Amino acid sequence: MVKSIFLFGEKGKTIIAYGILKKLILDGYKGCYFKPIAKARYRLPSLKYVDPDVIAVKDALGLQEPIEYLNPVTITRNIIELRRDLDNVKKMIMESYSKICEGRDVIVIEGYPNPEALSSIGLSSAELAKMLNAKAVFLVNVKERDVVDELVDRIQLYKCFFEHQGYSLSGVILNNVPMYYIERVNDVIVPVLEEKGLNIYGIIPEKPSLTAPTVRDIVEALNAEVIENRDRLTNIVEDIVVGAMAPSAALRWFRRAVNAAIVTGGDRTDLIMAALETKPSVIILTGNLYPDISVLTKAREVGVPILLVPYDTYTTVEKLREVQSITTSDSLKAKESELIRTISENLNMKKLLE
């Protein structure tokens, strides 16, 4: 019998879903990814709307199923109109789900961020999990809370919501837990959640590298020209530093940054040379200003990719921040080893599959 895990909740679902599946596949299970309903965020040349997260997981896992099976329903702007054809929508979901279950041991289903979404048309996370007979698991992003104890209230709220819909919330994964919250989460919050009858399937510490894009992601999103070290595009970018000061002052910031993208003008040769000494993940030159030949020589020597973009510094930084919310197959593959290790060390896979 196929085991199904319905993972819904906050930021990080796609990455965690991919990590769980990859770990299971390495352990000998036949697994597949399923996203019954997704928001359309990308339009293919064929004019079909798709969710790039689905494409990323499909490509990274090498899944052979057509995207229509992995993501049968895609929402563009309108939701309520789906009520007119609700029976057909549910039929599409169930038929696609049946197709991908063939020959599989485990299906990881990714739901909407908020379980109440689509409840107006009878397709909330609780109703979908019930329809697919899947174990409902709430992924909570712990770092996003100023008062960490508030996550207990949110989890309790959704536990009640599931019960109201005639289904049970099986448990939670506490994700992206900062070091300064670890002790309180373990000693105070976890016991309270367990008292409420919830399983704690994992406590995943904060690791910025797991959500960071690769240089290739940046190249594609910014339509950047790679002018040096094209073979280093798998570098992870965890931080953004703007170089707009004297090299001596900037050097302190460059050294503090981890796996940084340093953004500056191509005419700032002195600053670029100082940045290269710290070996960042990438240097992005704005305004289509080509650097001096000495910069390219130094970049080749230290192995730092150099990108050229037509935008000003402010626009470039804003676009970089947008890239940080996008998941691609390249970024999943680049983080694969660390992600599998994180899943192995921090998730109770046996309990999750019970």
VMD Tcl script that draws the C-alpha trace (Angstrom):
set ca {
  {0.00 0.00 0.00}
  {1.29 3.46 -0.92}
  {2.14 5.75 1.99}
  {1.30 9.42 1.46}
  {2.65 12.42 3.34}
  {0.74 15.69 2.85}
  {3.20 18.49 3.64}
  {1.67 21.93 3.96}
  {2.62 25.16 5.68}
  {5.24 27.83 5.55}
  {8.39 28.69 3.61}
  {10.63 25.76 2.75}
  {8.05 23.11 1.76}
  {9.47 22.32 -1.68}
  {13.03 21.94 -0.43}
  {12.01 19.74 2.51}
  {9.68 17.66 0.28}
  {12.54 17.12 -2.16}
  {14.94 16.21 0.67}
  {12.52 13.66 2.13}
  {11.94 12.08 -1.28}
  {15.62 11.98 -2.18}
  {16.48 10.35 1.16}
  {13.73 7.75 0.71}
  {14.84 6.97 -2.84}
  {18.43 6.50 -1.66}
  {17.09 4.16 1.01}
  {15.47 1.99 -1.66}
  {11.92 3.34 -1.69}
  {10.10 4.18 -4.90}
  {8.89 7.71 -4.31}
  {7.15 10.47 -6.23}
  {6.18 14.12 -5.78}
  {2.63 15.44 -6.14}
  {1.25 18.98 -5.95}
  {-2.49 18.70 -6.55}
  {-3.16 22.45 -6.69}
  {-0.54 25.12 -7.33}
  {-0.38 28.82 -8.11}
  {0.75 29.57 -11.64}
  {3.95 31.60 -11.48}
  {5.46 30.85 -14.88}
  {4.22 30.63 -18.46}
  {5.75 28.16 -20.87}
  {6.27 28.98 -24.58}
  {3.23 26.75 -25.18}
  {1.25 29.36 -23.16}
  {0.56 26.79 -20.44}
  {0.82 28.13 -16.90}
  {2.94 26.11 -14.47}
  {4.45 26.27 -11.01}
  {8.28 26.41 -11.30}
  {8.59 24.42 -8.04}
  {6.96 21.43 -9.74}
  {9.31 21.71 -12.72}
  {12.30 21.96 -10.37}
  {11.43 18.80 -8.41}
  {10.46 16.88 -11.55}
  {13.81 17.67 -13.22}
  {15.93 17.19 -10.08}
  {14.38 13.77 -9.33}
  {14.24 12.74 -12.99}
  {10.52 11.94 -12.78}
  {9.10 10.63 -16.05}
  {5.46 11.54 -15.41}
  {4.11 14.50 -17.41}
  {3.70 17.68 -15.43}
  {-0.10 17.39 -15.78}
  {0.01 14.32 -13.52}
  {2.35 15.87 -10.95}
  {0.31 19.09 -10.84}
  {-3.20 18.55 -12.27}
  {-4.74 21.88 -11.18}
  {-3.02 25.24 -11.68}
  {-4.61 28.46 -10.48}
  {-3.91 31.76 -12.22}
  {-6.14 34.47 -10.76}
  {-9.58 33.04 -10.12}
  {-10.50 30.43 -7.54}
  {-14.21 30.64 -6.75}
  {-15.14 29.85 -10.38}
  {-13.75 26.34 -9.81}
  {-16.92 25.61 -7.79}
  {-18.85 25.37 -11.05}
  {-16.78 22.38 -12.09}
  {-15.75 21.06 -8.68}
  {-16.58 17.41 -9.37}
  {-14.38 17.45 -12.46}
  {-11.55 19.19 -10.57}
  {-11.64 16.51 -7.86}
  {-11.76 13.82 -10.53}
  {-8.65 15.28 -12.21}
  {-6.79 15.27 -8.90}
  {-7.74 11.69 -8.05}
  {-6.98 10.35 -11.53}
  {-3.55 12.05 -11.56}
  {-2.84 10.79 -8.07}
  {-3.78 7.23 -9.08}
  {-1.43 7.45 -12.06}
  {1.62 8.51 -10.04}
  {0.90 5.94 -7.32}
  {1.41 3.09 -9.76}
  {4.53 1.16 -8.73}
  {5.34 3.64 -5.93}
  {5.90 3.10 -2.19}
  {5.73 6.71 -0.98}
  {4.17 9.91 -2.31}
  {5.12 13.29 -0.84}
  {2.28 15.74 -1.50}
  {2.94 19.46 -1.28}
  {-0.01 21.57 -0.22}
  {-0.79 25.28 -0.04}
  {1.00 27.45 2.54}
  {-2.20 28.04 4.56}
  {-4.52 25.07 5.12}
  {-7.62 27.27 5.02}
  {-6.85 28.36 1.44}
  {-9.45 27.05 -1.04}
  {-11.81 26.07 1.79}
  {-14.45 28.21 0.04}
  {-14.55 25.61 -2.73}
  {-14.06 22.52 -0.57}
  {-10.38 22.00 -1.41}
  {-8.57 23.11 1.74}
  {-5.46 21.22 2.86}
  {-7.55 19.28 5.37}
  {-10.08 18.27 2.70}
  {-7.36 17.35 0.18}
  {-5.42 15.30 2.74}
  {-8.64 13.48 3.64}
  {-9.49 12.91 -0.03}
  {-6.01 11.45 -0.69}
  {-5.92 9.55 2.62}
  {-2.56 11.14 3.42}
  {-0.77 11.88 6.68}
  {-1.12 15.65 7.26}
  {2.13 17.30 8.40}
  {2.43 21.04 9.11}
  {5.81 22.61 8.26}
  {6.45 25.59 10.53}
  {9.13 28.19 9.80}
  {10.30 28.99 13.32}
  {12.61 31.89 12.41}
  {9.76 34.04 11.10}
  {8.40 34.65 14.60}
  {9.41 37.50 16.88}
  {7.84 35.61 19.79}
  {8.66 31.96 19.21}
  {5.91 30.69 21.54}
  {3.32 32.03 19.09}
  {3.93 29.03 16.84}
  {2.08 26.89 19.41}
  {-1.02 29.06 18.93}
  {-0.81 28.74 15.14}
  {-0.38 24.98 15.27}
  {-3.28 24.66 17.72}
  {-5.45 26.78 15.41}
  {-4.78 24.49 12.45}
  {-5.25 21.38 14.57}
  {-8.75 22.65 15.36}
  {-9.32 23.52 11.70}
  {-8.47 19.98 10.63}
  {-10.73 18.51 13.28}
  {-13.56 20.77 12.10}
  {-13.08 19.34 8.60}
  {-13.35 15.79 9.96}
  {-9.65 14.91 9.64}
  {-6.65 14.95 11.95}
  {-3.42 16.90 11.85}
  {-0.83 14.19 12.41}
  {2.10 16.33 13.46}
  {4.60 19.04 12.68}
  {8.10 19.64 11.39}
  {9.74 22.64 13.02}
  {11.93 24.08 10.28}
  {14.58 26.80 10.11}
  {15.10 26.95 13.89}
  {17.74 29.56 14.86}
  {20.35 28.47 17.39}
  {19.03 30.96 19.95}
  {15.62 29.20 19.86}
  {16.83 25.59 19.89}
  {16.84 25.16 23.69}
  {13.39 26.66 24.20}
  {11.93 24.69 21.30}
  {13.24 21.40 22.69}
  {12.58 22.02 26.38}
  {9.33 23.99 26.34}
  {7.52 24.04 23.00}
  {7.90 20.39 21.97}
  {6.44 19.04 25.26}
  {3.43 21.39 24.93}
  {2.76 20.21 21.37}
  {3.09 16.57 22.38}
  {0.60 17.15 25.21}
  {-1.84 18.25 22.53}
  {-1.46 14.87 20.81}
  {0.78 16.01 17.97}
  {3.80 14.14 16.65}
  {7.06 16.07 16.28}
  {8.61 14.59 13.16}
  {11.67 16.79 13.17}
  {13.43 19.92 14.35}
  {15.58 21.32 11.55}
  {18.13 23.98 12.53}
  {18.56 27.15 10.52}
  {20.81 26.61 7.50}
  {20.81 29.56 5.08}
  {22.65 27.49 2.48}
  {19.58 25.23 2.05}
  {17.43 28.09 0.76}
  {20.17 29.95 -1.09}
  {20.16 30.20 -4.91}
  {23.07 29.21 -7.12}
  {24.99 31.58 -9.38}
  {23.28 29.89 -12.34}
  {19.89 30.80 -10.86}
  {21.05 34.42 -10.73}
  {22.34 34.30 -14.29}
  {18.97 33.07 -15.56}
  {16.84 35.41 -13.44}
  {18.87 38.53 -14.26}
  {19.67 37.49 -17.85}
  {23.29 38.18 -16.92}
  {26.32 37.76 -19.14}
  {28.95 35.45 -17.69}
  {32.31 37.00 -18.54}
  {34.54 34.79 -16.41}
  {34.51 31.31 -14.78}
  {31.43 29.80 -16.36}
  {32.36 26.49 -14.72}
  {31.65 27.93 -11.23}
  {27.93 28.62 -11.65}
  {26.96 26.00 -9.05}
  {28.34 28.23 -6.26}
  {25.75 28.92 -3.55}
  {24.86 32.56 -2.80}
  {23.84 33.14 0.82}
  {24.48 36.86 1.20}
  {24.33 40.08 -0.85}
  {26.91 42.82 -0.34}
  {26.89 46.13 -2.20}
  {30.34 47.55 -2.94}
  {29.89 51.33 -2.85}
  {32.65 52.54 -0.54}
  {36.40 52.78 -0.33}
  {38.17 49.39 -0.71}
  {39.66 49.56 2.79}
  {36.23 50.04 4.37}
  {34.50 47.55 2.07}
  {37.01 44.82 2.80}
  {35.69 44.45 6.36}
  {32.20 43.74 5.02}
  {33.44 41.41 2.31}
  {35.27 39.29 4.89}
  {32.21 39.00 7.13}
  {29.92 37.81 4.36}
  {29.48 34.07 3.73}
  {29.17 32.83 0.14}
  {28.37 36.36 -0.96}
  {27.26 37.99 -4.19}
  {29.14 41.29 -4.33}
  {27.38 43.93 -6.41}
  {29.34 46.90 -7.77}
  {30.09 48.84 -10.94}
  {32.52 47.48 -13.50}
  {34.56 50.68 -13.28}
  {35.41 50.10 -9.60}
  {38.59 48.16 -10.32}
  {40.15 48.83 -6.91}
  {37.05 47.60 -5.08}
  {36.60 44.54 -7.32}
  {40.22 43.51 -6.76}
  {39.72 43.81 -2.99}
  {36.54 41.72 -3.23}
  {38.32 38.98 -5.19}
  {40.80 38.58 -2.34}
  {37.95 37.32 -0.13}
  {36.81 34.75 -2.76}
  {33.05 35.44 -2.81}
  {30.60 33.17 -4.63}
  {30.17 35.71 -7.43}
  {30.80 39.34 -8.37}
  {28.02 41.12 -10.26}
  {28.97 44.20 -12.26}
  {26.14 46.66 -12.88}
  {25.42 49.18 -15.63}
  {26.94 47.00 -18.38}
  {30.36 48.39 -17.44}
  {33.07 45.93 -18.50}
  {35.93 45.59 -16.00}
  {39.63 46.09 -16.58}
  {41.55 43.09 -17.97}
  {43.40 42.81 -14.63}
  {40.07 41.99 -12.95}
  {39.38 39.12 -15.32}
  {42.90 37.77 -14.88}
  {42.58 37.87 -11.09}
  {39.08 36.33 -11.20}
  {40.36 33.46 -13.33}
  {43.20 32.92 -10.88}
  {41.00 32.72 -7.77}
  {38.04 31.00 -9.49}
  {35.31 33.60 -8.86}
  {32.62 34.00 -11.56}
  {32.06 37.52 -12.89}
  {28.61 38.52 -14.18}
  {27.58 41.60 -16.12}
  {24.06 43.06 -15.91}
  {22.48 46.16 -17.49}
  {20.69 47.32 -14.34}
  {21.69 49.88 -11.75}
  {22.80 48.68 -8.33}
  {19.43 49.15 -6.60}
  {17.49 47.26 -9.28}
  {20.08 44.47 -9.29}
  {19.81 43.98 -5.52}
  {16.00 43.93 -5.69}
  {16.12 41.28 -8.41}
  {18.61 39.25 -6.35}
  {16.18 39.25 -3.43}
  {13.46 37.90 -5.72}
  {15.77 35.08 -6.84}
  {16.13 33.96 -3.21}
  {12.46 32.87 -3.21}
  {12.75 30.74 -6.36}
  {13.52 27.02 -6.34}
  {15.21 25.49 -9.39}
  {16.47 22.01 -10.24}
  {20.04 23.36 -10.27}
  {19.76 24.75 -6.76}
  {18.17 21.51 -5.49}
  {20.97 19.43 -6.98}
  {23.66 21.79 -5.69}
  {22.32 21.45 -2.12}
  {21.51 17.76 -2.37}
  {24.30 16.34 -0.19}
  {23.77 18.84 2.62}
  {20.00 18.50 2.37}
  {20.09 14.71 2.63}
  {22.46 14.96 5.59}
  {20.15 17.48 7.27}
  {17.10 15.27 6.71}
  {18.95 12.19 8.00}
  {20.11 13.94 11.17}
  {16.99 15.91 12.05}
  {13.91 14.07 10.77}
  {12.46 10.89 12.24}
  {11.86 9.14 8.92}
  {10.66 5.91 10.52}
  {8.00 7.76 12.50}
  {7.02 9.78 9.44}
  {6.37 6.60 7.46}
  {4.40 4.77 10.16}
}
mol new
graphics top color blue
foreach p $ca { graphics top sphere $p radius 0.5 }
foreach p [lrange $ca 0 end-1] q [lrange $ca 1 end] { graphics top cylinder $p $q radius 0.2 }
display resetview
